[in-house]
């Protein structure tokens, strides 16, 4: 942002302009909480909301819940690539095994991979709007 002043002082029909840029103060502005739709695919999200029942004041409960969700959400949603890579590596290892336990673990990891991919899609769909 800037302020513009129309200066007079010339006998011609042109008048000079003075442009004064405004500097923003970098105060400690608190980041606004944003709920991520992808969190709804994680059961822990609902547990975090349920755990905030001990506060008497509703405003404090909502603020504390938002704070806890924000901290948890940054950990979960910031590492899509790492989580996907880990699942793919584990699936590659399990693909060659034929025992029942390996097959069961393979199915669980495959479901986890699909869940992470769905979360990533939901995350970016929300961001695109």
N, CA, C and O atoms as a printed pandas DataFrame, in Angstrom:
     atom_number atom_name residue_name chain_id  residue_number  x_coord  y_coord  z_coord
0              1         N          UNK        A               1    0.842   -1.171    0.000
1              2        CA          UNK        A               1    0.000    0.000    0.000
2              3         C          UNK        A               1    0.887    1.235    0.000
3              4         O          UNK        A               1    2.027    1.221    0.464
4              5         N          UNK        A               2    0.314    2.297   -0.539
5              6        CA          UNK        A               2    1.053    3.554   -0.589
6              7         C          UNK        A               2    0.060    4.709   -0.543
7              8         O          UNK        A               2   -1.105    4.563   -0.910
8              9         N          UNK        A               3    0.537    5.836   -0.095
9             10        CA          UNK        A               3   -0.256    7.069   -0.120
10            11         C          UNK        A               3    0.266    7.934   -1.253
11            12         O          UNK        A               3    1.475    8.036   -1.463
12            13         N          UNK        A               4   -0.654    8.558   -1.986
13            14        CA          UNK        A               4   -0.286    9.404   -3.110
14            15         C          UNK        A               4   -0.754   10.827   -2.808
15            16         O          UNK        A               4   -1.911   11.047   -2.448
16            17         N          UNK        A               5    0.152   11.784   -2.958
17            18        CA          UNK        A               5   -0.157   13.189   -2.726
18            19         C          UNK        A               5    0.019   13.948   -4.028
19            20         O          UNK        A               5    1.012   13.766   -4.733
20            21         N          UNK        A               6   -0.946   14.801   -4.343
21            22        CA          UNK        A               6   -0.878   15.652   -5.513
22            23         C          UNK        A               6   -0.248   16.978   -5.074
23            24         O          UNK        A               6   -0.861   17.739   -4.325
24            25         N          UNK        A               7    0.956   17.248   -5.533
25            26        CA          UNK        A               7    1.691   18.444   -5.130
26            27         C          UNK        A               7    1.439   19.571   -6.126
27            28         O          UNK        A               7    1.323   19.340   -7.330
28            29         N          UNK        A               8    1.359   20.774   -5.611
29            30        CA          UNK        A               8    1.226   21.938   -6.486
30            31         C          UNK        A               8    2.465   22.787   -6.322
31            32         O          UNK        A               8    3.147   22.712   -5.301
32            33         N          UNK        A               9    2.742   23.553   -7.274
33            34        CA          UNK        A               9    3.907   24.408   -7.161
34            35         C          UNK        A               9    4.520   24.718   -8.507
35            36         O          UNK        A               9    5.512   25.443   -8.578
36            37         N          UNK        A              10    3.973   24.203   -9.540
37            38        CA          UNK        A              10    4.499   24.452  -10.872
38            39         C          UNK        A              10    3.495   25.302  -11.636
39            40         O          UNK        A              10    2.290   25.077  -11.524
40            41         N          UNK        A              11    3.969   26.280  -12.416
41            42        CA          UNK        A              11    3.029   27.108  -13.191
42            43         C          UNK        A              11    2.433   26.348  -14.389
43            44         O          UNK        A              11    1.486   26.837  -15.005
44            45         N          UNK        A              12    2.962   25.175  -14.728
45            46        CA          UNK        A              12    2.431   24.426  -15.867
46            47         C          UNK        A              12    1.158   23.684  -15.451
47            48         O          UNK        A              12    0.769   23.697  -14.283
48            49         N          UNK        A              13    0.524   23.043  -16.425
49            50        CA          UNK        A              13   -0.697   22.294  -16.134
50            51         C          UNK        A              13   -0.393   20.901  -15.583
51            52         O          UNK        A              13   -1.315   20.146  -15.277
52            53         N          UNK        A              14    0.861   20.560  -15.456
53            54        CA          UNK        A              14    1.271   19.286  -14.859
54            55         C          UNK        A              14    1.572   19.502  -13.382
55            56         O          UNK        A              14    2.186   20.494  -12.991
56            57         N          UNK        A              15    1.123   18.544  -12.570
57            58        CA          UNK        A              15    1.458   18.649  -11.144
58            59         C          UNK        A              15    2.181   17.381  -10.722
59            60         O          UNK        A              15    1.808   16.275  -11.115
60            61         N          UNK        A              16    3.204   17.556   -9.930
61            62        CA          UNK        A              16    3.950   16.374   -9.506
62            63         C          UNK        A              16    3.179   15.560   -8.471
63            64         O          UNK        A              16    2.363   16.089   -7.717
64            65         N          UNK        A              17    3.459   14.273   -8.457
65            66        CA          UNK        A              17    2.871   13.362   -7.479
66            67         C          UNK        A              17    3.956   12.900   -6.522
67            68         O          UNK        A              17    5.093   12.650   -6.924
68            69         N          UNK        A              18    3.595   12.791   -5.268
69            70        CA          UNK        A              18    4.495   12.235   -4.268
70            71         C          UNK        A              18    3.897   10.909   -3.809
71            72         O          UNK        A              18    2.779   10.874   -3.296
72            73         N          UNK        A              19    4.636    9.829   -3.991
73            74        CA          UNK        A              19    4.173    8.511   -3.590
74            75         C          UNK        A              19    4.982    8.096   -2.357
75            76         O          UNK        A              19    6.210    8.017   -2.397
76            77         N          UNK        A              20    4.259    7.835   -1.260
77            78        CA          UNK        A              20    4.904    7.443   -0.013
78            79         C          UNK        A              20    4.454    6.021    0.313
79            80         O          UNK        A              20    3.293    5.797    0.655
80            81         N          UNK        A              21    5.379    5.055    0.206
81            82        CA          UNK        A              21    4.991    3.671    0.532
82            83         C          UNK        A              21    4.768    3.503    2.029
83            84         O          UNK        A              21    5.497    4.066    2.845
84            85         N          UNK        A              22    3.753    2.723    2.374
85            86        CA          UNK        A              22    3.474    2.422    3.774
86            87         C          UNK        A              22    4.120    1.092    4.117
87            88         O          UNK        A              22    4.036    0.129    3.355
88            89         N          UNK        A              23    4.757    1.053    5.260
89            90        CA          UNK        A              23    5.374   -0.182    5.702
90            91         C          UNK        A              23    4.449   -0.877    6.676
91            92         O          UNK        A              23    3.923   -0.268    7.608
92            93         N          UNK        A              24    4.263   -2.160    6.443
93            94        CA          UNK        A              24    3.425   -2.934    7.349
94            95         C          UNK        A              24    4.233   -3.279    8.587
95            96         O          UNK        A              24    5.413   -3.620    8.504
96            97         N          UNK        A              25    3.590   -3.187    9.710
97            98        CA          UNK        A              25    4.256   -3.598   10.940
98            99         C          UNK        A              25    4.111   -5.103   11.072
99           100         O          UNK        A              25    3.019   -5.651   10.919
100          101         N          UNK        A              26    5.190   -5.743   11.349
101          102        CA          UNK        A              26    5.155   -7.209   11.482
102          103         C          UNK        A              26    4.930   -7.567   12.942
103          104         O          UNK        A              26    5.849   -7.976   13.652
104          105         N          UNK        A              27    3.699   -7.406   13.366
105          106        CA          UNK        A              27    3.339   -7.744   14.731
106          107         C          UNK        A              27    3.127   -9.237   14.880
107          108         O          UNK        A              27    3.208   -9.983   13.904
108          109         N          UNK        A              28    2.865   -9.658   16.059
109          110        CA          UNK        A              28    2.607  -11.075   16.314
110          111         C          UNK        A              28    1.146  -11.379   16.006
111          112         O          UNK        A              28    0.331  -11.555   16.912
112          113         N          UNK        A              29    0.835  -11.437   14.744
113          114        CA          UNK        A              29   -0.520  -11.721   14.325
114          115         C          UNK        A              29   -0.757  -13.216   14.408
115          116         O          UNK        A              29   -0.007  -13.997   13.821
116          117         N          UNK        A              30   -1.783  -13.621   15.125
117          118        CA          UNK        A              30   -2.068  -15.039   15.309
118          119         C          UNK        A              30   -2.640  -15.622   14.023
119          120         O          UNK        A              30   -3.528  -15.039   13.401
120          121         N          UNK        A              31   -2.119  -16.775   13.639
121          122        CA          UNK        A              31   -2.573  -17.457   12.429
122          123         C          UNK        A              31   -4.002  -17.943   12.625
123          124         O          UNK        A              31   -4.340  -18.524   13.657
124          125         N          UNK        A              32   -4.830  -17.698   11.622
125          126        CA          UNK        A              32   -6.229  -18.110   11.695
126          127         C          UNK        A              32   -6.332  -19.624   11.525
127          128         O          UNK        A              32   -5.684  -20.209   10.657
128          129         N          UNK        A              33   -7.150  -20.242   12.362
129          130        CA          UNK        A              33   -7.347  -21.684   12.307
130          131         C          UNK        A              33   -8.210  -22.046   11.105
131          132         O          UNK        A              33   -9.226  -21.402   10.844
132          133         N          UNK        A              34   -7.807  -23.064   10.388
133          134        CA          UNK        A              34   -8.581  -23.585    9.260
134          135         C          UNK        A              34   -8.752  -25.086    9.443
135          136         O          UNK        A              34   -7.776  -25.813    9.624
136          137         N          UNK        A              35   -9.980  -25.537    9.396
137          138        CA          UNK        A              35  -10.262  -26.959    9.518
138          139         C          UNK        A              35  -10.027  -27.624    8.177
139          140         O          UNK        A              35  -10.476  -27.130    7.143
140          141         N          UNK        A              36   -9.328  -28.736    8.194
141          142        CA          UNK        A              36   -9.039  -29.487    6.973
142          143         C          UNK        A              36  -10.046  -30.626    6.836
143          144         O          UNK        A              36  -10.219  -31.420    7.761
144          145         N          UNK        A              37  -10.703  -30.705    5.695
145          146        CA          UNK        A              37  -11.681  -31.766    5.463
146          147         C          UNK        A              37  -11.042  -33.150    5.495
147          148         O          UNK        A              37  -11.703  -34.127    5.847
148          149         N          UNK        A              38   -9.784  -33.243    5.138
149          150        CA          UNK        A              38   -9.082  -34.530    5.129
150          151         C          UNK        A              38   -8.956  -35.113    6.538
151          152         O          UNK        A              38   -8.776  -36.321    6.687
152          153         N          UNK        A              39   -9.048  -34.275    7.568
153          154        CA          UNK        A              39   -8.961  -34.765    8.947
154          155         C          UNK        A              39  -10.117  -35.694    9.275
155          156         O          UNK        A              39   -9.989  -36.559   10.142
156          157         N          UNK        A              40  -11.239  -35.528    8.599
157          158        CA          UNK        A              40  -12.421  -36.339    8.892
158          159         C          UNK        A              40  -12.219  -37.813    8.571
159          160         O          UNK        A              40  -13.012  -38.648    9.005
160          161         N          UNK        A              41  -11.179  -38.147    7.824
161          162        CA          UNK        A              41  -10.904  -39.549    7.517
162          163         C          UNK        A              41  -10.104  -40.232    8.619
163          164         O          UNK        A              41   -9.905  -41.445    8.575
164          165         N          UNK        A              42   -9.646  -39.470    9.604
165          166        CA          UNK        A              42   -8.851  -40.010   10.713
166          167         C          UNK        A              42   -9.695  -40.082   11.982
167          168         O          UNK        A              42  -10.257  -39.065   12.389
168          169         N          UNK        A              43   -9.802  -41.238   12.618
169          170        CA          UNK        A              43  -10.563  -41.355   13.869
170          171         C          UNK        A              43   -9.980  -40.515   15.012
171          172         O          UNK        A              43  -10.707  -40.133   15.929
172          173         N          UNK        A              44   -8.688  -40.229   14.963
173          174        CA          UNK        A              44   -8.049  -39.437   16.010
174          175         C          UNK        A              44   -8.636  -38.031   16.056
175          176         O          UNK        A              44   -8.697  -37.418   17.122
176          177         N          UNK        A              45   -9.062  -37.523   14.918
177          178        CA          UNK        A              45   -9.673  -36.191   14.857
178          179         C          UNK        A              45  -10.891  -36.120   15.774
179          180         O          UNK        A              45  -11.043  -35.164   16.534
180          181         N          UNK        A              46  -11.744  -37.112   15.705
181          182        CA          UNK        A              46  -12.945  -37.138   16.536
182          183         C          UNK        A              46  -12.583  -37.290   18.015
183          184         O          UNK        A              46  -13.252  -36.737   18.887
184          185         N          UNK        A              47  -11.520  -38.044   18.282
185          186        CA          UNK        A              47  -11.074  -38.225   19.665
186          187         C          UNK        A              47  -10.561  -36.907   20.245
187          188         O          UNK        A              47  -10.814  -36.606   21.411
188          189         N          UNK        A              48   -9.852  -36.132   19.453
189          190        CA          UNK        A              48   -9.349  -34.832   19.920
190          191         C          UNK        A              48  -10.510  -33.919   20.283
191          192         O          UNK        A              48  -10.451  -33.205   21.284
192          193         N          UNK        A              49  -11.560  -33.940   19.480
193          194        CA          UNK        A              49  -12.739  -33.106   19.763
194          195         C          UNK        A              49  -13.444  -33.600   21.023
195          196         O          UNK        A              49  -13.857  -32.793   21.856
196          197         N          UNK        A              50  -13.585  -34.914   21.172
197          198        CA          UNK        A              50  -14.243  -35.479   22.354
198          199         C          UNK        A              50  -13.470  -35.198   23.641
199          200         O          UNK        A              50  -14.079  -35.025   24.697
200          201         N          UNK        A              51  -12.160  -35.151   23.571
201          202        CA          UNK        A              51  -11.329  -34.958   24.762
202          203         C          UNK        A              51  -11.452  -33.563   25.364
203          204         O          UNK        A              51  -11.005  -33.350   26.491
204          205         N          UNK        A              52  -12.030  -32.629   24.667
205          206        CA          UNK        A              52  -12.147  -31.255   25.160
206          207         C          UNK        A              52  -13.446  -31.019   25.928
207          208         O          UNK        A              52  -14.035  -29.944   25.813
208          209         N          UNK        A              53  -13.897  -31.982   26.696
209          210        CA          UNK        A              53  -15.158  -31.834   27.411
210          211         C          UNK        A              53  -14.987  -31.296   28.827
211          212         O          UNK        A              53  -15.979  -31.011   29.497
212          213         N          UNK        A              54  -13.737  -31.151   29.300
213          214        CA          UNK        A              54  -13.514  -30.721   30.673
214          215         C          UNK        A              54  -13.599  -29.211   30.866
215          216         O          UNK        A              54  -13.725  -28.750   32.001
216          217         N          UNK        A              55  -13.534  -28.437   29.802
217          218        CA          UNK        A              55  -13.635  -26.978   29.935
218          219         C          UNK        A              55  -15.078  -26.554   30.135
219          220         O          UNK        A              55  -15.981  -27.073   29.480
220          221         N          UNK        A              56  -15.296  -25.608   31.043
221          222        CA          UNK        A              56  -16.650  -25.105   31.287
222          223         C          UNK        A              56  -17.062  -24.095   30.226
223          224         O          UNK        A              56  -18.209  -24.100   29.778
224          225         N          UNK        A              57  -16.157  -23.248   29.829
225          226        CA          UNK        A              57  -16.447  -22.174   28.892
226          227         C          UNK        A              57  -16.378  -22.717   27.459
227          228         O          UNK        A              57  -15.385  -23.334   27.074
228          229         N          UNK        A              58  -17.417  -22.488   26.686
229          230        CA          UNK        A              58  -17.487  -23.002   25.314
230          231         C          UNK        A              58  -16.397  -22.373   24.446
231          232         O          UNK        A              58  -15.796  -23.051   23.612
232          233         N          UNK        A              59  -16.146  -21.095   24.638
233          234        CA          UNK        A              59  -15.136  -20.413   23.829
234          235         C          UNK        A              59  -13.757  -21.006   24.092
235          236         O          UNK        A              59  -12.986  -21.231   23.159
236          237         N          UNK        A              60  -13.448  -21.259   25.363
237          238        CA          UNK        A              60  -12.165  -21.880   25.691
238          239         C          UNK        A              60  -12.071  -23.280   25.092
239          240         O          UNK        A              60  -11.015  -23.687   24.608
240          241         N          UNK        A              61  -13.172  -24.006   25.130
241          242        CA          UNK        A              61  -13.190  -25.363   24.588
242          243         C          UNK        A              61  -12.907  -25.340   23.083
243          244         O          UNK        A              61  -12.116  -26.141   22.584
244          245         N          UNK        A              62  -13.550  -24.427   22.368
245          246        CA          UNK        A              62  -13.355  -24.335   20.925
246          247         C          UNK        A              62  -11.921  -23.902   20.603
247          248         O          UNK        A              62  -11.298  -24.448   19.693
248          249         N          UNK        A              63  -11.397  -22.921   21.351
249          250        CA          UNK        A              63  -10.026  -22.463   21.105
250          251         C          UNK        A              63   -9.015  -23.575   21.361
251          252         O          UNK        A              63   -8.093  -23.775   20.570
252          253         N          UNK        A              64   -9.185  -24.289   22.452
253          254        CA          UNK        A              64   -8.270  -25.369   22.809
254          255         C          UNK        A              64   -8.366  -26.513   21.795
255          256         O          UNK        A              64   -7.352  -27.090   21.402
256          257         N          UNK        A              65   -9.581  -26.830   21.380
257          258        CA          UNK        A              65   -9.796  -27.884   20.384
258          259         C          UNK        A              65   -9.133  -27.494   19.054
259          260         O          UNK        A              65   -8.474  -28.317   18.420
260          261         N          UNK        A              66   -9.312  -26.237   18.640
261          262        CA          UNK        A              66   -8.692  -25.761   17.402
262          263         C          UNK        A              66   -7.176  -25.825   17.492
263          264         O          UNK        A              66   -6.504  -26.200   16.531
264          265         N          UNK        A              67   -6.643  -25.460   18.645
265          266        CA          UNK        A              67   -5.196  -25.499   18.849
266          267         C          UNK        A              67   -4.666  -26.937   18.746
267          268         O          UNK        A              67   -3.663  -27.193   18.079
268          269         N          UNK        A              68   -5.352  -27.862   19.412
269          270        CA          UNK        A              68   -4.936  -29.271   19.375
270          271         C          UNK        A              68   -5.069  -29.871   17.979
271          272         O          UNK        A              68   -4.200  -30.623   17.538
272          273         N          UNK        A              69   -6.159  -29.538   17.282
273          274        CA          UNK        A              69   -6.341  -30.036   15.916
274          275         C          UNK        A              69   -5.275  -29.471   14.986
275          276         O          UNK        A              69   -4.775  -30.173   14.107
276          277         N          UNK        A              70   -4.931  -28.210   15.180
277          278        CA          UNK        A              70   -3.927  -27.571   14.334
278          279         C          UNK        A              70   -2.568  -28.237   14.512
279          280         O          UNK        A              70   -1.880  -28.517   13.530
280          281         N          UNK        A              71   -2.178  -28.493   15.755
281          282        CA          UNK        A              71   -0.892  -29.147   16.032
282          283         C          UNK        A              71   -0.880  -30.551   15.444
283          284         O          UNK        A              71    0.061  -30.934   14.748
284          285         N          UNK        A              72   -1.937  -31.320   15.729
285          286        CA          UNK        A              72   -2.017  -32.686   15.213
286          287         C          UNK        A              72   -2.083  -32.682   13.682
287          288         O          UNK        A              72   -1.425  -33.491   13.028
288          289         N          UNK        A              73   -2.873  -31.775   13.119
289          290        CA          UNK        A              73   -3.064  -31.726   11.670
290          291         C          UNK        A              73   -1.799  -31.398   10.904
291          292         O          UNK        A              73   -1.583  -31.923    9.812
292          293         N          UNK        A              74   -0.953  -30.530   11.465
293          294        CA          UNK        A              74    0.307  -30.209   10.801
294          295         C          UNK        A              74    1.197  -31.440   10.695
295          296         O          UNK        A              74    1.882  -31.631    9.691
296          297         N          UNK        A              75    1.188  -32.265   11.720
297          298        CA          UNK        A              75    2.003  -33.483   11.693
298          299         C          UNK        A              75    1.476  -34.480   10.665
299          300         O          UNK        A              75    2.252  -35.095    9.933
300          301         N          UNK        A              76    0.174  -34.635   10.614
301          302        CA          UNK        A              76   -0.447  -35.628    9.728
302          303         C          UNK        A              76   -0.414  -35.186    8.265
303          304         O          UNK        A              76   -0.044  -35.969    7.390
304          305         N          UNK        A              77   -0.794  -33.952    7.997
305          306        CA          UNK        A              77   -0.981  -33.511    6.622
306          307         C          UNK        A              77    0.284  -32.990    5.956
307          308         O          UNK        A              77    0.290  -32.763    4.746
308          309         N          UNK        A              78    1.344  -32.797    6.711
309          310        CA          UNK        A              78    2.534  -32.209    6.108
310          311         C          UNK        A              78    3.424  -33.239    5.427
311          312         O          UNK        A              78    4.337  -32.869    4.688
312          313         N          UNK        A              79    3.179  -34.508    5.658
313          314        CA          UNK        A              79    4.119  -35.519    5.145
314          315         C          UNK        A              79    3.427  -36.560    4.268
315          316         O          UNK        A              79    3.647  -37.759    4.439
316          317         N          UNK        A              80    2.605  -36.119    3.345
317          318        CA          UNK        A              80    1.931  -37.060    2.445
318          319         C          UNK        A              80    2.950  -37.901    1.673
319          320         O          UNK        A              80    2.832  -39.125    1.614
320          321         N          UNK        A              81    3.942  -37.247    1.088
321          322        CA          UNK        A              81    4.910  -37.954    0.243
322          323         C          UNK        A              81    5.670  -39.017    1.027
323          324         O          UNK        A              81    5.886  -40.124    0.534
324          325         N          UNK        A              82    6.073  -38.678    2.243
325          326        CA          UNK        A              82    6.817  -39.625    3.072
326          327         C          UNK        A              82    5.954  -40.831    3.422
327          328         O          UNK        A              82    6.405  -41.972    3.327
328          329         N          UNK        A              83    4.722  -40.576    3.824
329          330        CA          UNK        A              83    3.823  -41.668    4.201
330          331         C          UNK        A              83    3.508  -42.557    3.010
331          332         O          UNK        A              83    3.441  -43.778    3.154
332          333         N          UNK        A              84    3.315  -41.970    1.839
333          334        CA          UNK        A              84    3.031  -42.745    0.628
334          335         C          UNK        A              84    4.251  -43.598    0.266
335          336         O          UNK        A              84    4.121  -44.779   -0.057
336          337         N          UNK        A              85    5.431  -42.986    0.323
337          338        CA          UNK        A              85    6.658  -43.710   -0.003
338          339         C          UNK        A              85    6.866  -44.890    0.938
339          340         O          UNK        A              85    7.218  -45.984    0.497
340          341         N          UNK        A              86    6.648  -44.671    2.242
341          342        CA          UNK        A              86    6.814  -45.756    3.211
342          343         C          UNK        A              86    5.857  -46.917    2.933
343          344         O          UNK        A              86    6.246  -48.081    3.021
344          345         N          UNK        A              87    4.615  -46.596    2.601
345          346        CA          UNK        A              87    3.640  -47.651    2.288
346          347         C          UNK        A              87    4.055  -48.426    1.046
347          348         O          UNK        A              87    3.969  -49.654    1.025
348          349         N          UNK        A              88    4.503  -47.725    0.016
349          350        CA          UNK        A              88    4.907  -48.406   -1.224
350          351         C          UNK        A              88    6.111  -49.309   -0.993
351          352         O          UNK        A              88    6.176  -50.411   -1.537
352          353         N          UNK        A              89    7.063  -48.848   -0.191
353          354        CA          UNK        A              89    8.236  -49.681    0.118
354          355         C          UNK        A              89    7.802  -50.933    0.866
355          356         O          UNK        A              89    8.248  -52.038    0.555
356          357         N          UNK        A              90    6.932  -50.756    1.852
357          358        CA          UNK        A              90    6.466  -51.908    2.640
358          359         C          UNK        A              90    5.679  -52.889    1.761
359          360         O          UNK        A              90    5.824  -54.102    1.911
360          361         N          UNK        A              91    4.855  -52.379    0.854
361          362        CA          UNK        A              91    4.103  -53.246   -0.055
362          363         C          UNK        A              91    5.041  -54.028   -0.973
363          364         O          UNK        A              91    4.804  -55.199   -1.269
364          365         N          UNK        A              92    6.095  -53.370   -1.413
365          366        CA          UNK        A              92    7.066  -54.043   -2.285
366          367         C          UNK        A              92    7.732  -55.213   -1.555
367          368         O          UNK        A              92    7.956  -56.272   -2.141
368          369         N          UNK        A              93    8.043  -55.012   -0.272
369          370        CA          UNK        A              93    8.659  -56.079    0.527
370          371         C          UNK        A              93    7.681  -57.231    0.731
371          372         O          UNK        A              93    8.056  -58.399    0.630
372          373         N          UNK        A              94    6.431  -56.897    1.016
373          374        CA          UNK        A              94    5.423  -57.927    1.319
374          375         C          UNK        A              94    4.921  -58.656    0.069
375          376         O          UNK        A              94    4.371  -59.752    0.174
376          377         N          UNK        A              95    5.102  -58.072   -1.083
377          378        CA          UNK        A              95    4.571  -58.656   -2.318
378          379         C          UNK        A              95    5.155  -60.043   -2.595
379          380         O          UNK        A              95    4.469  -60.899   -3.152
380          381         N          UNK        A              96    6.392  -60.268   -2.219
381          382        CA          UNK        A              96    7.030  -61.557   -2.497
382          383         C          UNK        A              96    6.707  -62.643   -1.484
383          384         O          UNK        A              96    7.015  -63.809   -1.729
384          385         N          UNK        A              97    6.103  -62.303   -0.365
385          386        CA          UNK        A              97    5.817  -63.297    0.677
386          387         C          UNK        A              97    4.453  -63.935    0.452
387          388         O          UNK        A              97    3.541  -63.302   -0.080
388          389         N          UNK        A              98    4.321  -65.204    0.865
389          390        CA          UNK        A              98    3.096  -65.958    0.597
390          391         C          UNK        A              98    2.358  -66.408    1.849
391          392         O          UNK        A              98    1.282  -66.994    1.732
392          393         N          UNK        A              99    2.886  -66.161    3.033
393          394        CA          UNK        A              99    2.212  -66.652    4.243
394          395         C          UNK        A              99    0.991  -65.784    4.574
395          396         O          UNK        A              99    0.849  -64.681    4.047
396          397         N          UNK        A             100    0.118  -66.284    5.444
397          398        CA          UNK        A             100   -1.148  -65.623    5.779
398          399         C          UNK        A             100   -0.926  -64.289    6.479
399          400         O          UNK        A             100   -1.643  -63.322    6.223
400          401         N          UNK        A             101    0.063  -64.238    7.361
401          402        CA          UNK        A             101    0.328  -63.001    8.094
402          403         C          UNK        A             101    0.790  -61.895    7.140
403          404         O          UNK        A             101    0.371  -60.746    7.272
404          405         N          UNK        A             102    1.646  -62.239    6.187
405          406        CA          UNK        A             102    2.127  -61.262    5.211
406          407         C          UNK        A             102    0.981  -60.768    4.328
407          408         O          UNK        A             102    0.911  -59.586    3.990
408          409         N          UNK        A             103    0.082  -61.690    3.956
409          410        CA          UNK        A             103   -1.061  -61.290    3.128
410          411         C          UNK        A             103   -1.971  -60.333    3.890
411          412         O          UNK        A             103   -2.465  -59.353    3.333
412          413         N          UNK        A             104   -2.187  -60.628    5.165
413          414        CA          UNK        A             104   -3.028  -59.769    5.996
414          415         C          UNK        A             104   -2.391  -58.378    6.153
415          416         O          UNK        A             104   -3.073  -57.358    6.047
416          417         N          UNK        A             105   -1.094  -58.356    6.403
417          418        CA          UNK        A             105   -0.392  -57.077    6.542
418          419         C          UNK        A             105   -0.395  -56.313    5.213
419          420         O          UNK        A             105   -0.536  -55.091    5.195
420          421         N          UNK        A             106   -0.240  -57.038    4.107
421          422        CA          UNK        A             106   -0.274  -56.422    2.778
422          423         C          UNK        A             106   -1.610  -55.716    2.549
423          424         O          UNK        A             106   -1.652  -54.587    2.061
424          425         N          UNK        A             107   -2.698  -56.397    2.910
425          426        CA          UNK        A             107   -4.025  -55.801    2.747
426          427         C          UNK        A             107   -4.189  -54.546    3.615
427          428         O          UNK        A             107   -4.757  -53.549    3.171
428          429         N          UNK        A             108   -3.686  -54.606    4.856
429          430        CA          UNK        A             108   -3.770  -53.444    5.753
430          431         C          UNK        A             108   -2.966  -52.259    5.208
431          432         O          UNK        A             108   -3.439  -51.123    5.222
432          433         N          UNK        A             109   -1.766  -52.529    4.735
433          434        CA          UNK        A             109   -0.919  -51.460    4.196
434          435         C          UNK        A             109   -1.541  -50.876    2.928
435          436         O          UNK        A             109   -1.490  -49.667    2.704
436          437         N          UNK        A             110   -2.126  -51.740    2.106
437          438        CA          UNK        A             110   -2.778  -51.262    0.882
438          439         C          UNK        A             110   -3.952  -50.348    1.213
439          440         O          UNK        A             110   -4.141  -49.318    0.565
440          441         N          UNK        A             111   -4.745  -50.721    2.224
441          442        CA          UNK        A             111   -5.862  -49.864    2.660
442          443         C          UNK        A             111   -5.348  -48.544    3.201
443          444         O          UNK        A             111   -5.925  -47.490    2.936
444          445         N          UNK        A             112   -4.254  -48.603    3.966
445          446        CA          UNK        A             112   -3.650  -47.387    4.523
446          447         C          UNK        A             112   -3.168  -46.474    3.393
447          448         O          UNK        A             112   -3.355  -45.259    3.453
448          449         N          UNK        A             113   -2.548  -47.061    2.363
449          450        CA          UNK        A             113   -2.078  -46.279    1.220
450          451         C          UNK        A             113   -3.243  -45.586    0.519
451          452         O          UNK        A             113   -3.147  -44.409    0.172
452          453         N          UNK        A             114   -4.340  -46.308    0.308
453          454        CA          UNK        A             114   -5.511  -45.708   -0.333
454          455         C          UNK        A             114   -6.102  -44.583    0.529
455          456         O          UNK        A             114   -6.568  -43.574    0.001
456          457         N          UNK        A             115   -6.081  -44.762    1.842
457          458        CA          UNK        A             115   -6.564  -43.717    2.753
458          459         C          UNK        A             115   -5.695  -42.461    2.635
459          460         O          UNK        A             115   -6.217  -41.348    2.579
460          461         N          UNK        A             116   -4.392  -42.638    2.598
461          462        CA          UNK        A             116   -3.481  -41.492    2.486
462          463         C          UNK        A             116   -3.679  -40.790    1.151
463          464         O          UNK        A             116   -3.691  -39.561    1.091
464          465         N          UNK        A             117   -3.834  -41.557    0.085
465          466        CA          UNK        A             117   -4.072  -40.961   -1.236
466          467         C          UNK        A             117   -5.397  -40.200   -1.264
467          468         O          UNK        A             117   -5.484  -39.132   -1.870
468          469         N          UNK        A             118   -6.429  -40.742   -0.611
469          470        CA          UNK        A             118   -7.709  -40.036   -0.513
470          471         C          UNK        A             118   -7.558  -38.739    0.280
471          472         O          UNK        A             118   -8.115  -37.707   -0.094
472          473         N          UNK        A             119   -6.797  -38.799    1.384
473          474        CA          UNK        A             119   -6.567  -37.598    2.183
474          475         C          UNK        A             119   -5.857  -36.529    1.362
475          476         O          UNK        A             119   -6.207  -35.351    1.430
476          477         N          UNK        A             120   -4.877  -36.937    0.601
477          478        CA          UNK        A             120   -4.136  -35.986   -0.235
478          479         C          UNK        A             120   -5.050  -35.344   -1.269
479          480         O          UNK        A             120   -4.970  -34.140   -1.511
480          481         N          UNK        A             121   -5.917  -36.146   -1.878
481          482        CA          UNK        A             121   -6.854  -35.618   -2.865
482          483         C          UNK        A             121   -7.832  -34.636   -2.222
483          484         O          UNK        A             121   -8.101  -33.573   -2.782
484          485         N          UNK        A             122   -8.367  -34.986   -1.049
485          486        CA          UNK        A             122   -9.281  -34.100   -0.334
486          487         C          UNK        A             122   -8.573  -32.800    0.043
487          488         O          UNK        A             122   -9.136  -31.714   -0.098
488          489         N          UNK        A             123   -7.336  -32.920    0.521
489          490        CA          UNK        A             123   -6.539  -31.760    0.908
490          491         C          UNK        A             123   -6.393  -30.790   -0.258
491          492         O          UNK        A             123   -6.637  -29.594   -0.103
492          493         N          UNK        A             124   -5.996  -31.297   -1.426
493          494        CA          UNK        A             124   -5.775  -30.423   -2.572
494          495         C          UNK        A             124   -7.081  -29.944   -3.195
495          496         O          UNK        A             124   -7.115  -28.857   -3.770
496          497         N          UNK        A             125   -8.147  -30.717   -3.098
497          498        CA          UNK        A             125   -9.449  -30.258   -3.568
498          499         C          UNK        A             125   -9.902  -29.062   -2.748
499          500         O          UNK        A             125  -10.437  -28.099   -3.299
500          501         N          UNK        A             126   -9.693  -29.111   -1.435
501          502        CA          UNK        A             126  -10.063  -28.000   -0.560
502          503         C          UNK        A             126   -9.202  -26.770   -0.889
503          504         O          UNK        A             126   -9.706  -25.647   -0.880
504          505         N          UNK        A             127   -7.932  -26.969   -1.174
505          506        CA          UNK        A             127   -7.038  -25.857   -1.480
506          507         C          UNK        A             127   -7.374  -25.198   -2.825
507          508         O          UNK        A             127   -7.132  -24.005   -3.010
508          509         N          UNK        A             128   -7.919  -25.958   -3.738
509          510        CA          UNK        A             128   -8.178  -25.426   -5.077
510          511         C          UNK        A             128   -9.353  -24.471   -5.137
511          512         O          UNK        A             128   -9.541  -23.780   -6.137
512          513         N          UNK        A             129  -10.149  -24.425   -4.073
513          514        CA          UNK        A             129  -11.347  -23.575   -4.103
514          515         C          UNK        A             129  -11.051  -22.181   -3.653
515          516         O          UNK        A             129  -11.948  -21.339   -3.620
